[in-house]
Amino acid sequence: MADYVIKKAEYIISGTKKEHYPKLNLPEFVFMGRSNVGKSSFINAICKRKKLAYTSSKPGKTITLNFYNINDSFMLVDVPGYGYAQKTVQDRLKFGEMIEEYLNTAENLKSCFLIVDLRHDPTNDDKLMYEYLKHFEKKVVIIATKADKLSKNQMAHNLKRVKEVLKLAKEDKAIVVSSETRLGIENVYDYLISELS
């Protein structure tokens, strides 16, 4: 399929609780991952914008749920990265409460994109987040990013490892991507279109 045409991609609002969520009544796709795994770069790659989602060399900058309106047809929701060692216990508890409330109350949530670094095995935090999402019976898509740093053989081998380590359920997908080269971005578009149709 040709690249999905993004005519509109705009930041709408940030929030930490249900009353802050936008009232657009559009399908939503939420993006999760460790701090500094490339979540913001991946969102920018999907939307073909360099600075739509804030990227930083310092992990842990996202501290709220950030909502983006795409083509007035669906929303992307960026949540704070997890696993950042310098975050306090209190910050981690707030993160857990914020995510749990969203997962429990987001009536239009279609799928959860869990972003992992394809160069390495998923961390314990990645495994816990996958199990957490499955506990809430959510549909999960694993986005194995930074693929441009690997050979094709390494990509295939490491993707198999990702699936094994996470114990990926049969109903869940895994897509290899690179935000730098746009490898796999069309596969993400195909998935979004299939979920919206």
SULDAFEN-V73704 format. One record per residue. N is the residue number from 1. PHI is phi in radians with two decimals (none if undefined). PSI is psi as a letter, one per 30 degrees, with the letter a starting at -180 (999 if undefined). Layout:
n-><N	N>
phi-><PHI	PHI>
psi-><PSI	PSI>
This chain:
n-><1	2	3	4	5	6	7	8	9	10	11	12	13	14	15	16	17	18	19	20	21	22	23	24	25	26	27	28	29	30	31	32	33	34	35	36	37	38	39	40	41	42	43	44	45	46	47	48	49	50	51	52	53	54	55	56	57	58	59	60	61	62	63	64	65	66	67	68	69	70	71	72	73	74	75	76	77	78	79	80	81	82	83	84	85	86	87	88	89	90	91	92	93	94	95	96	97	98	99	100	101	102	103	104	105	106	107	108	109	110	111	112	113	114	115	116	117	118	119	120	121	122	123	124	125	126	127	128	129	130	131	132	133	134	135	136	137	138	139	140	141	142	143	144	145	146	147	148	149	150	151	152	153	154	155	156	157	158	159	160	161	162	163	164	165	166	167	168	169	170	171	172	173	174	175	176	177	178	179	180	181	182	183	184	185	186	187	188	189	190	191	192	193	194	195	196	197>
phi-><none	-1.15	-0.86	-1.05	-1.49	-1.64	-1.57	-2.53	-2.54	-2.41	-1.22	-1.83	-2.88	-2.04	-2.80	-2.15	-2.62	-0.96	-1.15	-1.54	-1.09	-1.15	-1.85	-1.52	0.96	-1.99	-0.99	-2.19	-2.22	-1.78	-2.02	-2.27	2.97	-1.13	-0.99	1.27	-1.47	1.80	-1.11	-1.13	-1.09	-1.16	-1.07	-1.09	-1.15	-1.05	-1.52	0.99	-2.25	-1.38	-2.31	-1.18	-1.67	-1.26	-1.91	-2.55	-1.33	-1.72	-1.11	1.43	-1.33	-1.31	-2.17	-2.34	-1.39	-1.96	-1.87	-2.17	-1.62	-1.97	0.99	0.98	-2.13	-2.78	-2.08	-1.82	-2.12	-1.75	-1.99	-1.00	-1.19	-1.94	1.45	-1.43	-1.05	-1.44	-1.28	-1.31	-1.01	-1.08	-1.08	-1.16	-1.14	-1.08	-1.03	-1.05	-1.14	-1.13	-1.21	-1.08	-1.09	-1.09	-1.09	-1.39	-2.04	-1.31	-1.22	-1.81	-1.21	-1.65	-2.67	-1.95	-1.64	-1.83	-1.70	-2.21	-1.54	-1.12	-1.25	-2.32	-1.07	-0.96	-1.39	-1.04	-1.10	-1.08	-1.09	-1.10	-1.16	-1.08	-1.09	-1.08	-1.14	-1.22	-1.03	-1.52	1.03	-1.66	-1.32	-2.13	-2.06	-1.46	-1.84	-1.63	-1.72	1.15	-1.17	-1.14	-1.51	-2.18	-1.37	-1.06	-1.11	-1.11	-1.01	-1.11	-1.11	-1.23	-1.13	-1.06	-1.11	-1.00	-1.11	-1.19	-1.12	-1.38	0.96	-1.06	-1.20	-1.03	-1.37	-1.72	-1.73	-2.33	-2.16	-1.48	-2.42	-2.39	-1.23	-1.32	-1.73	1.23	-0.98	1.44	-1.12	-1.09	-1.15	-1.17	-1.03	-1.02	-1.14	-1.04	-1.10	-1.12	-1.32	-1.60	-1.48>
psi-><k	l	k	k	j	j	f	k	j	k	k	e	l	l	l	f	l	e	f	f	k	l	h	f	h	l	k	k	k	k	k	l	l	l	k	g	f	g	e	e	e	e	e	e	e	e	f	h	k	e	g	e	k	k	k	k	f	j	l	g	e	k	g	l	k	k	k	k	k	j	g	g	f	l	k	k	j	k	l	k	l	l	g	j	e	f	k	l	e	e	e	e	e	e	e	e	e	e	e	e	e	e	e	f	f	j	f	g	k	e	l	k	j	j	k	l	j	f	f	l	k	k	l	e	e	e	e	e	e	e	e	e	e	e	e	g	h	k	k	k	k	k	j	j	l	h	f	f	f	l	l	e	e	e	e	e	e	e	e	e	e	e	e	e	e	f	h	k	l	e	f	k	l	k	k	k	l	k	f	e	f	g	k	f	e	e	e	e	e	e	e	e	e	e	f	f	999>
